[in-house]
Amino acid sequence: MSTSATGVHDRVREFVLDSLLLGDASRMPSDSESLLESGVIDSTGILELIEFIEEAFGVHVADDETVPENLDGIDRVAAYVTRKQA
């Protein structure tokens, strides 16, 4: 992972922990784990995640990009943002 990709990854992890889990590190899923299946995120949380991505990284998340392959997991979100920034 490049330095910028690592920075994206770390910021996404921090958002999940602080905003979605309200600081409860005991519920933090692994980076490759599904946020939906682990109960970390729901439909409202997806909207919060999209807002965070757009504001924090300056990328637009199109409606057709709101799919699990892009947004369901810390690794997937970080990879998606890194691709969008390229």
N, CA, C and O atoms as CSV, one atom per row, in Angstrom:
chain,resi,resn,atom,element,x,y,z
A,1,MET,N,N,0.849,-1.187,0.000
A,1,MET,CA,C,0.000,0.000,0.000
A,1,MET,C,C,0.888,1.242,0.000
A,1,MET,O,O,1.841,1.326,0.775
A,2,SER,N,N,0.584,2.182,-0.849
A,2,SER,CA,C,1.372,3.414,-0.886
A,2,SER,C,C,1.071,4.250,0.350
A,2,SER,O,O,0.118,3.978,1.081
A,3,THR,N,N,1.884,5.259,0.574
A,3,THR,CA,C,1.693,6.126,1.738
A,3,THR,C,C,0.327,6.795,1.712
A,3,THR,O,O,-0.354,6.863,2.735
A,4,SER,N,N,-0.079,7.295,0.532
A,4,SER,CA,C,-1.383,7.946,0.454
A,4,SER,C,C,-2.509,6.941,0.671
A,4,SER,O,O,-3.513,7.259,1.310
A,5,ALA,N,N,-2.346,5.720,0.138
A,5,ALA,CA,C,-3.358,4.682,0.350
A,5,ALA,C,C,-3.426,4.313,1.830
A,5,ALA,O,O,-4.510,4.061,2.355
A,6,THR,N,N,-2.281,4.281,2.502
A,6,THR,CA,C,-2.250,3.986,3.934
A,6,THR,C,C,-2.973,5.080,4.705
A,6,THR,O,O,-3.714,4.794,5.645
A,7,GLY,N,N,-2.760,6.343,4.307
A,7,GLY,CA,C,-3.440,7.454,4.962
A,7,GLY,C,C,-4.946,7.372,4.794
A,7,GLY,O,O,-5.696,7.627,5.736
A,8,VAL,N,N,-5.389,7.017,3.594
A,8,VAL,CA,C,-6.826,6.843,3.339
A,8,VAL,C,C,-7.365,5.733,4.228
A,8,VAL,O,O,-8.397,5.889,4.881
A,9,HIS,N,N,-6.665,4.626,4.245
A,9,HIS,CA,C,-7.071,3.462,5.038
A,9,HIS,C,C,-7.217,3.835,6.514
A,9,HIS,O,O,-8.207,3.489,7.158
A,10,ASP,N,N,-6.226,4.536,7.034
A,10,ASP,CA,C,-6.249,4.929,8.454
A,10,ASP,C,C,-7.417,5.873,8.752
A,10,ASP,O,O,-8.054,5.753,9.798
A,11,ARG,N,N,-7.700,6.802,7.849
A,11,ARG,CA,C,-8.808,7.746,8.066
A,11,ARG,C,C,-10.151,7.031,7.999
A,11,ARG,O,O,-11.067,7.370,8.748
A,12,VAL,N,N,-10.283,6.049,7.115
A,12,VAL,CA,C,-11.529,5.278,7.030
A,12,VAL,C,C,-11.722,4.474,8.318
A,12,VAL,O,O,-12.821,4.448,8.871
A,13,ARG,N,N,-10.665,3.821,8.798
A,13,ARG,CA,C,-10.740,3.067,10.069
A,13,ARG,C,C,-11.164,3.998,11.213
A,13,ARG,O,O,-12.025,3.650,12.021
A,14,GLU,N,N,-10.558,5.166,11.268
A,14,GLU,CA,C,-10.857,6.137,12.322
A,14,GLU,C,C,-12.327,6.569,12.253
A,14,GLU,O,O,-12.987,6.688,13.285
A,15,PHE,N,N,-12.841,6.804,11.035
A,15,PHE,CA,C,-14.247,7.177,10.863
A,15,PHE,C,C,-15.161,6.058,11.362
A,15,PHE,O,O,-16.123,6.319,12.085
A,16,VAL,N,N,-14.866,4.824,10.983
A,16,VAL,CA,C,-15.693,3.693,11.409
A,16,VAL,C,C,-15.707,3.604,12.926
A,16,VAL,O,O,-16.768,3.453,13.532
A,17,LEU,N,N,-14.545,3.697,13.535
A,17,LEU,CA,C,-14.460,3.594,14.998
A,17,LEU,C,C,-15.163,4.759,15.688
A,17,LEU,O,O,-15.964,4.545,16.599
A,18,ASP,N,N,-14.874,5.977,15.268
A,18,ASP,CA,C,-15.400,7.155,15.962
A,18,ASP,C,C,-16.872,7.425,15.658
A,18,ASP,O,O,-17.653,7.700,16.569
A,19,SER,N,N,-17.249,7.348,14.396
A,19,SER,CA,C,-18.594,7.768,13.999
A,19,SER,C,C,-19.619,6.644,13.979
A,19,SER,O,O,-20.775,6.857,14.344
A,20,LEU,N,N,-19.215,5.459,13.562
A,20,LEU,CA,C,-20.175,4.356,13.454
A,20,LEU,C,C,-20.217,3.500,14.718
A,20,LEU,O,O,-21.275,3.000,15.102
A,21,LEU,N,N,-19.065,3.334,15.360
A,21,LEU,CA,C,-19.012,2.521,16.585
A,21,LEU,C,C,-18.943,3.376,17.845
A,21,LEU,O,O,-18.878,2.852,18.957
A,22,LEU,N,N,-18.959,4.685,17.666
A,22,LEU,CA,C,-18.917,5.631,18.792
A,22,LEU,C,C,-17.784,5.317,19.762
A,22,LEU,O,O,-17.942,5.415,20.979
A,23,GLY,N,N,-16.618,4.930,19.190
A,23,GLY,CA,C,-15.430,4.688,19.988
A,23,GLY,C,C,-15.327,3.314,20.614
A,23,GLY,O,O,-14.365,3.046,21.333
A,24,ASP,N,N,-16.289,2.427,20.365
A,24,ASP,CA,C,-16.281,1.080,20.961
A,24,ASP,C,C,-15.363,0.152,20.156
A,24,ASP,O,O,-15.816,-0.553,19.253
A,25,ALA,N,N,-14.073,0.162,20.495
A,25,ALA,CA,C,-13.081,-0.615,19.752
A,25,ALA,C,C,-13.338,-2.115,19.834
A,25,ALA,O,O,-12.877,-2.861,18.970
A,26,SER,N,N,-14.056,-2.569,20.842
A,26,SER,CA,C,-14.329,-4.003,20.968
A,26,SER,C,C,-15.225,-4.520,19.837
A,26,SER,O,O,-15.263,-5.722,19.574
A,27,ARG,N,N,-15.942,-3.616,19.172
A,27,ARG,CA,C,-16.821,-4.010,18.066
A,27,ARG,C,C,-16.181,-3.803,16.697
A,27,ARG,O,O,-16.806,-4.070,15.671
A,28,MET,N,N,-14.936,-3.327,16.680
A,28,MET,CA,C,-14.249,-3.019,15.423
A,28,MET,C,C,-13.995,-4.291,14.629
A,28,MET,O,O,-13.327,-5.204,15.114
A,29,PRO,N,N,-14.530,-4.355,13.402
A,29,PRO,CA,C,-14.288,-5.534,12.568
A,29,PRO,C,C,-12.876,-5.495,11.977
A,29,PRO,O,O,-12.208,-4.461,12.010
A,30,SER,N,N,-12.439,-6.621,11.444
A,30,SER,CA,C,-11.156,-6.615,10.740
A,30,SER,C,C,-11.317,-5.770,9.476
A,30,SER,O,O,-12.434,-5.499,9.035
A,31,ASP,N,N,-10.208,-5.368,8.913
A,31,ASP,CA,C,-10.251,-4.481,7.747
A,31,ASP,C,C,-10.924,-5.122,6.538
A,31,ASP,O,O,-11.478,-4.421,5.691
A,32,SER,N,N,-10.880,-6.441,6.455
A,32,SER,CA,C,-11.465,-7.125,5.298
A,32,SER,C,C,-12.902,-7.588,5.549
A,32,SER,O,O,-13.566,-8.080,4.637
A,33,GLU,N,N,-13.374,-7.431,6.768
A,33,GLU,CA,C,-14.714,-7.903,7.152
A,33,GLU,C,C,-15.818,-6.973,6.640
A,33,GLU,O,O,-15.620,-5.763,6.525
A,34,SER,N,N,-16.958,-7.545,6.340
A,34,SER,CA,C,-18.120,-6.783,5.897
A,34,SER,C,C,-18.654,-5.928,7.035
A,34,SER,O,O,-18.885,-6.423,8.138
A,35,LEU,N,N,-18.850,-4.634,6.761
A,35,LEU,CA,C,-19.428,-3.736,7.767
A,35,LEU,C,C,-20.914,-4.043,7.959
A,35,LEU,O,O,-21.445,-3.900,9.061
A,36,LEU,N,N,-21.575,-4.462,6.892
A,36,LEU,CA,C,-22.999,-4.808,6.988
A,36,LEU,C,C,-23.190,-6.094,7.791
A,36,LEU,O,O,-23.978,-6.125,8.736
A,37,GLU,N,N,-22.474,-7.146,7.420
A,37,GLU,CA,C,-22.629,-8.439,8.087
A,37,GLU,C,C,-22.193,-8.406,9.547
A,37,GLU,O,O,-22.721,-9.154,10.370
A,38,SER,N,N,-21.231,-7.543,9.870
A,38,SER,CA,C,-20.760,-7.461,11.255
A,38,SER,C,C,-21.640,-6.539,12.102
A,38,SER,O,O,-21.408,-6.381,13.301
A,39,GLY,N,N,-22.660,-5.926,11.467
A,39,GLY,CA,C,-23.597,-5.087,12.205
A,39,GLY,C,C,-23.081,-3.696,12.513
A,39,GLY,O,O,-23.675,-2.984,13.323
A,40,VAL,N,N,-21.990,-3.296,11.885
A,40,VAL,CA,C,-21.398,-1.986,12.145
A,40,VAL,C,C,-22.178,-0.891,11.438
A,40,VAL,O,O,-22.275,0.229,11.939
A,41,ILE,N,N,-22.736,-1.211,10.270
A,41,ILE,CA,C,-23.339,-0.183,9.433
A,41,ILE,C,C,-24.712,-0.638,8.950
A,41,ILE,O,O,-24.948,-1.823,8.718
A,42,ASP,N,N,-25.610,0.335,8.805
A,42,ASP,CA,C,-26.933,0.073,8.246
A,42,ASP,C,C,-27.150,1.097,7.134
A,42,ASP,O,O,-26.205,1.775,6.732
A,43,SER,N,N,-28.368,1.221,6.637
A,43,SER,CA,C,-28.604,2.137,5.513
A,43,SER,C,C,-28.281,3.590,5.874
A,43,SER,O,O,-27.756,4.329,5.042
A,44,THR,N,N,-28.585,3.999,7.088
A,44,THR,CA,C,-28.245,5.355,7.518
A,44,THR,C,C,-26.732,5.515,7.607
A,44,THR,O,O,-26.181,6.546,7.220
A,45,GLY,N,N,-26.077,4.496,8.115
A,45,GLY,CA,C,-24.620,4.519,8.218
A,45,GLY,C,C,-23.942,4.597,6.863
A,45,GLY,O,O,-22.902,5.240,6.723
A,46,ILE,N,N,-24.527,3.941,5.853
A,46,ILE,CA,C,-23.987,4.021,4.495
A,46,ILE,C,C,-24.000,5.475,4.020
A,46,ILE,O,O,-23.038,5.949,3.418
A,47,LEU,N,N,-25.102,6.173,4.297
A,47,LEU,CA,C,-25.191,7.586,3.906
A,47,LEU,C,C,-24.135,8.423,4.635
A,47,LEU,O,O,-23.522,9.312,4.044
A,48,GLU,N,N,-23.931,8.133,5.914
A,48,GLU,CA,C,-22.891,8.838,6.677
A,48,GLU,C,C,-21.510,8.555,6.086
A,48,GLU,O,O,-20.674,9.452,5.974
A,49,LEU,N,N,-21.285,7.304,5.711
A,49,LEU,CA,C,-20.002,6.911,5.127
A,49,LEU,C,C,-19.773,7.639,3.812
A,49,LEU,O,O,-18.673,8.133,3.564
A,50,ILE,N,N,-20.789,7.712,2.972
A,50,ILE,CA,C,-20.666,8.409,1.693
A,50,ILE,C,C,-20.363,9.890,1.921
A,50,ILE,O,O,-19.505,10.463,1.250
A,51,GLU,N,N,-21.063,10.501,2.860
A,51,GLU,CA,C,-20.815,11.913,3.179
A,51,GLU,C,C,-19.376,12.113,3.654
A,51,GLU,O,O,-18.707,13.065,3.252
A,52,PHE,N,N,-18.910,11.208,4.509
A,52,PHE,CA,C,-17.529,11.273,4.997
A,52,PHE,C,C,-16.544,11.166,3.832
A,52,PHE,O,O,-15.603,11.956,3.747
A,53,ILE,N,N,-16.748,10.201,2.936
A,53,ILE,CA,C,-15.850,10.007,1.795
A,53,ILE,C,C,-15.789,11.270,0.945
A,53,ILE,O,O,-14.711,11.726,0.562
A,54,GLU,N,N,-16.953,11.822,0.659
A,54,GLU,CA,C,-16.996,13.003,-0.204
A,54,GLU,C,C,-16.327,14.207,0.446
A,54,GLU,O,O,-15.600,14.948,-0.217
A,55,GLU,N,N,-16.568,14.405,1.732
A,55,GLU,CA,C,-15.985,15.561,2.423
A,55,GLU,C,C,-14.504,15.376,2.729
A,55,GLU,O,O,-13.711,16.297,2.535
A,56,ALA,N,N,-14.129,14.202,3.203
A,56,ALA,CA,C,-12.750,13.977,3.645
A,56,ALA,C,C,-11.770,13.824,2.486
A,56,ALA,O,O,-10.610,14.221,2.591
A,57,PHE,N,N,-12.245,13.244,1.375
A,57,PHE,CA,C,-11.329,12.922,0.289
A,57,PHE,C,C,-11.619,13.672,-1.006
A,57,PHE,O,O,-10.879,13.535,-1.981
A,58,GLY,N,N,-12.688,14.462,-1.024
A,58,GLY,CA,C,-12.984,15.268,-2.194
A,58,GLY,C,C,-13.356,14.474,-3.431
A,58,GLY,O,O,-13.098,14.908,-4.553
A,59,VAL,N,N,-13.964,13.309,-3.231
A,59,VAL,CA,C,-14.421,12.506,-4.371
A,59,VAL,C,C,-15.938,12.408,-4.336
A,59,VAL,O,O,-16.548,12.402,-3.267
A,60,HIS,N,N,-16.537,12.333,-5.516
A,60,HIS,CA,C,-17.992,12.185,-5.611
A,60,HIS,C,C,-18.328,10.703,-5.718
A,60,HIS,O,O,-17.766,9.990,-6.550
A,61,VAL,N,N,-19.241,10.246,-4.876
A,61,VAL,CA,C,-19.706,8.858,-4.931
A,61,VAL,C,C,-20.995,8.851,-5.742
A,61,VAL,O,O,-22.033,9.319,-5.273
A,62,ALA,N,N,-20.926,8.321,-6.957
A,62,ALA,CA,C,-22.102,8.255,-7.827
A,62,ALA,C,C,-23.051,7.166,-7.334
A,62,ALA,O,O,-22.633,6.203,-6.691
A,63,ASP,N,N,-24.333,7.335,-7.646
A,63,ASP,CA,C,-25.337,6.364,-7.214
A,63,ASP,C,C,-24.974,4.939,-7.623
A,63,ASP,O,O,-25.150,4.005,-6.841
A,64,ASP,N,N,-24.464,4.768,-8.850
A,64,ASP,CA,C,-24.141,3.416,-9.321
A,64,ASP,C,C,-22.856,2.861,-8.708
A,64,ASP,O,O,-22.480,1.719,-8.975
A,65,GLU,N,N,-22.185,3.669,-7.885
A,65,GLU,CA,C,-20.973,3.208,-7.191
A,65,GLU,C,C,-21.260,2.805,-5.745
A,65,GLU,O,O,-20.368,2.336,-5.038
A,66,THR,N,N,-22.500,2.989,-5.309
A,66,THR,CA,C,-22.856,2.640,-3.929
A,66,THR,C,C,-23.205,1.155,-3.858
A,66,THR,O,O,-24.352,0.773,-3.626
A,67,VAL,N,N,-22.184,0.341,-4.065
A,67,VAL,CA,C,-22.319,-1.112,-4.063
A,67,VAL,C,C,-21.360,-1.695,-3.031
A,67,VAL,O,O,-20.365,-1.061,-2.678
A,68,PRO,N,N,-21.653,-2.894,-2.548
A,68,PRO,CA,C,-20.781,-3.508,-1.534
A,68,PRO,C,C,-19.312,-3.600,-1.964
A,68,PRO,O,O,-18.417,-3.477,-1.127
A,69,GLU,N,N,-19.059,-3.811,-3.240
A,69,GLU,CA,C,-17.680,-3.916,-3.713
A,69,GLU,C,C,-16.878,-2.656,-3.410
A,69,GLU,O,O,-15.655,-2.713,-3.279
A,70,ASN,N,N,-17.560,-1.522,-3.297
A,70,ASN,CA,C,-16.877,-0.252,-3.016
A,70,ASN,C,C,-16.974,0.179,-1.560
A,70,ASN,O,O,-16.062,0.831,-1.051
A,71,LEU,N,N,-18.053,-0.169,-0.887
A,71,LEU,CA,C,-18.337,0.457,0.408
A,71,LEU,C,C,-18.492,-0.502,1.581
A,71,LEU,O,O,-18.691,-0.041,2.705
A,72,ASP,N,N,-18.412,-1.797,1.377
A,72,ASP,CA,C,-18.673,-2.717,2.480
A,72,ASP,C,C,-17.401,-3.338,3.033
A,72,ASP,O,O,-17.102,-4.505,2.783
A,73,GLY,N,N,-16.674,-2.556,3.773
A,73,GLY,CA,C,-15.452,-3.019,4.418
A,73,GLY,C,C,-14.402,-1.926,4.350
A,73,GLY,O,O,-14.352,-1.162,3.387
A,74,ILE,N,N,-13.582,-1.855,5.354
A,74,ILE,CA,C,-12.563,-0.813,5.419
A,74,ILE,C,C,-11.603,-0.925,4.242
A,74,ILE,O,O,-11.280,0.081,3.610
A,75,ASP,N,N,-11.141,-2.139,3.939
A,75,ASP,CA,C,-10.239,-2.328,2.801
A,75,ASP,C,C,-10.902,-1.887,1.500
A,75,ASP,O,O,-10.273,-1.223,0.675
A,76,ARG,N,N,-12.165,-2.254,1.314
A,76,ARG,CA,C,-12.876,-1.922,0.078
A,76,ARG,C,C,-13.079,-0.413,-0.071
A,76,ARG,O,O,-12.913,0.135,-1.161
A,77,VAL,N,N,-13.439,0.253,1.024
A,77,VAL,CA,C,-13.622,1.703,0.980
A,77,VAL,C,C,-12.302,2.393,0.648
A,77,VAL,O,O,-12.257,3.287,-0.198
A,78,ALA,N,N,-11.243,1.980,1.311
A,78,ALA,CA,C,-9.934,2.597,1.066
A,78,ALA,C,C,-9.495,2.386,-0.382
A,78,ALA,O,O,-8.977,3.311,-1.007
A,79,ALA,N,N,-9.694,1.191,-0.918
A,79,ALA,CA,C,-9.318,0.914,-2.310
A,79,ALA,C,C,-10.162,1.748,-3.262
A,79,ALA,O,O,-9.647,2.286,-4.243
A,80,TYR,N,N,-11.450,1.855,-2.978
A,80,TYR,CA,C,-12.354,2.652,-3.814
A,80,TYR,C,C,-11.912,4.116,-3.841
A,80,TYR,O,O,-11.796,4.714,-4.911
A,81,VAL,N,N,-11.666,4.687,-2.666
A,81,VAL,CA,C,-11.257,6.102,-2.582
A,81,VAL,C,C,-9.930,6.306,-3.323
A,81,VAL,O,O,-9.770,7.286,-4.051
A,82,THR,N,N,-8.997,5.398,-3.141
A,82,THR,CA,C,-7.690,5.513,-3.798
A,82,THR,C,C,-7.853,5.469,-5.322
A,82,THR,O,O,-7.198,6.227,-6.039
A,83,ARG,N,N,-8.724,4.582,-5.815
A,83,ARG,CA,C,-9.003,4.531,-7.267
A,83,ARG,C,C,-9.623,5.841,-7.749
A,83,ARG,O,O,-9.241,6.361,-8.797
A,84,LYS,N,N,-10.566,6.368,-6.996
A,84,LYS,CA,C,-11.246,7.605,-7.394
A,84,LYS,C,C,-10.281,8.788,-7.416
A,84,LYS,O,O,-10.429,9.687,-8.243
A,85,GLN,N,N,-9.315,8.798,-6.535
A,85,GLN,CA,C,-8.358,9.890,-6.463
A,85,GLN,C,C,-7.281,9.814,-7.550
A,85,GLN,O,O,-6.627,10.812,-7.855
A,86,ALA,N,N,-7.107,8.643,-8.121
A,86,ALA,CA,C,-6.047,8.431,-9.129
A,86,ALA,C,C,-6.326,9.183,-10.414
A,86,ALA,O,O,-5.536,9.111,-11.356
